[in-house]
Amino acid sequence: MKKLLLVPAVLLIMAPRAFADFYQWQDRQGVVHIVNDIGKVPAEYRNDVKVFKSAQPSGPAVIPAPAEQRAPESPGALYGDHTLEWWKEAFNNKNQEIDELQSSIAAKKQYIDLFEAGRRFGQIYGGSDIETYNKDVQELPEDEKRLAALHDELSDLRRKATDVGVPKYIRGE
């Protein structure tokens, strides 16, 4: 029984650094399961699921400059080979892609940490939990490489935007 109480305690301690919800339930054999997708909880156990909510990641806030500090914008004006609207969309897409990948990485790291902590305390996991753990462990290095590449792409996009005179508030600076 003490082992079962340790898993929620570990969840609560580690929850502040995660960016995904986790669902915990206990099956008929007394095995506690933790998943990051409510769809993985069998229907017969959904009424007894404990949900561990987490905060959404807060990326860097982009505060537009006051209108008097902005360069005059004409809708069709080109900055390099692209309009200002294209640059806005390019920065928004790149930042969104980075935020989503950061959230995914954080969720995978938390699941891995929880799984490993449970093992240290003698937790027995089901097949789907083990599959999720193995998948996350395998995907994490590639995700981190992709995140580094996305940050490089964003830096390159900022450099190009600076070179052609895109206003700072669009570049997120």
C-alpha positions in Angstrom: 0.0 0.0 0.0 2.9 2.4 0.7 4.2 1.9 -2.8 0.9 2.9 -4.2 1.0 6.1 -2.2 4.5 6.9 -3.4 3.6 7.1 -7.1 1.0 10.0 -6.6 3.5 11.7 -4.3 6.2 11.5 -7.0 3.7 12.8 -9.5 2.9 15.8 -7.4 6.5 16.6 -6.7 7.5 16.3 -10.4 4.4 17.9 -11.9 5.6 21.5 -12.0 8.1 20.9 -14.7 5.7 19.0 -17.0 3.5 20.3 -19.7 1.0 17.4 -20.2 -1.8 15.8 -18.3 -1.3 12.3 -16.8 -4.0 9.8 -15.9 -3.6 7.2 -13.2 -5.8 4.2 -12.4 -5.5 0.8 -10.6 -6.6 -2.4 -12.3 -8.3 -5.4 -10.7 -4.9 -7.0 -9.9 -3.8 -3.9 -8.0 -1.4 -2.6 -10.6 -1.3 1.2 -10.9 -1.1 2.5 -14.4 0.0 6.0 -15.5 -0.6 7.2 -19.1 -0.5 10.5 -20.8 -3.6 9.9 -23.0 -7.1 9.3 -21.5 -7.8 7.2 -24.6 -5.3 4.6 -23.2 -7.4 4.1 -20.0 -9.8 1.2 -20.4 -13.5 2.3 -20.3 -14.2 0.2 -17.2 -11.6 2.2 -15.2 -12.4 5.8 -16.4 -14.7 6.6 -13.5 -11.8 5.9 -11.1 -9.0 7.8 -13.0 -7.0 10.4 -11.1 -6.0 13.2 -13.4 -2.8 15.1 -12.8 -3.1 18.5 -14.6 -0.1 20.6 -15.5 0.5 24.1 -16.5 0.9 25.0 -20.2 4.3 26.1 -21.2 4.8 29.8 -21.5 7.0 30.7 -24.3 8.8 34.0 -24.6 6.2 36.7 -24.7 6.3 38.9 -27.8 5.0 42.3 -27.0 4.4 44.5 -30.0 6.2 47.9 -29.9 4.0 50.9 -29.5 2.6 52.1 -32.8 4.7 55.3 -32.8 7.9 53.1 -32.7 6.9 50.8 -35.5 8.0 51.3 -39.1 5.2 52.3 -41.4 3.7 49.2 -42.9 2.1 48.9 -46.2 0.3 45.6 -46.9 2.1 45.0 -50.2 5.6 46.2 -49.1 8.3 43.7 -49.6 11.0 42.9 -47.1 13.5 41.0 -49.1 11.4 38.6 -51.4 8.5 38.4 -49.0 5.7 40.6 -47.6 5.4 41.5 -43.9 2.5 39.1 -43.6 4.7 36.3 -44.8 7.4 37.1 -42.2 4.7 37.2 -39.4 3.4 33.8 -40.4 7.0 32.4 -40.7 7.9 33.5 -37.2 4.5 32.3 -35.8 4.9 28.9 -37.4 8.5 28.4 -36.3 7.7 29.5 -32.7 4.6 27.3 -32.5 6.6 24.3 -33.8 9.3 24.9 -31.1 6.6 25.3 -28.4 4.9 22.0 -29.4 8.1 20.1 -29.5 9.3 21.5 -26.1 6.0 20.4 -24.6 6.3 16.9 -26.1 9.9 16.6 -24.8 8.9 17.7 -21.3 6.0 15.3 -21.2 8.2 12.4 -22.4 10.9 13.3 -19.8 8.3 13.4 -17.0 6.8 10.0 -18.1 10.3 8.5 -18.1 11.2 10.0 -14.7 7.9 8.7 -13.2 8.3 5.3 -14.7 11.8 5.0 -13.5 10.9 6.2 -10.0 8.1 3.7 -9.9 10.5 0.9 -10.8 12.8 2.0 -7.9 9.9 1.7 -5.5 8.9 -1.7 -6.8 6.1 -0.6 -9.1 4.9 -3.3 -11.6 3.9 -1.9 -15.0 1.6 -3.3 -17.7 2.7 -3.9 -21.3 1.3 -0.6 -22.7 3.2 1.4 -20.0 6.4 -0.4 -20.9 5.8 0.2 -24.6 5.2 3.9 -23.9 8.4 4.1 -21.8 10.5 2.4 -24.4 9.1 4.5 -27.2 9.7 7.8 -25.2 13.3 6.7 -24.4 14.0 5.9 -28.0 12.4 9.1 -29.4 13.8 11.6 -26.9 17.3 12.0 -28.4 15.9 12.6 -31.9 13.3 15.1 -30.5 16.1 17.0 -28.7 18.2 17.1 -31.9 15.1 18.4 -33.8 14.6 21.1 -31.2 18.2 22.3 -31.5 17.7 22.4 -35.3 14.5 24.4 -34.9 16.3 26.9 -32.7 19.0 27.2 -35.3 16.3 27.7 -38.0 14.7 30.4 -35.9 18.0 32.2 -35.4 18.7 32.0 -39.2 15.2 33.4 -39.9 15.8 36.3 -37.5 19.1 37.1 -39.1 17.6 37.1 -42.6 14.7 39.2 -41.3 17.1 41.7 -39.7 19.1 41.9 -42.9 16.0 42.9 -45.0 14.6 45.3 -42.4 11.7 43.4 -40.9 10.6 45.3 -37.7 11.8 44.0 -34.4 8.3 43.4 -33.0 7.7 40.8 -35.7 11.0 39.2 -35.2 10.2 38.8 -31.5 13.0 41.0 -30.3 
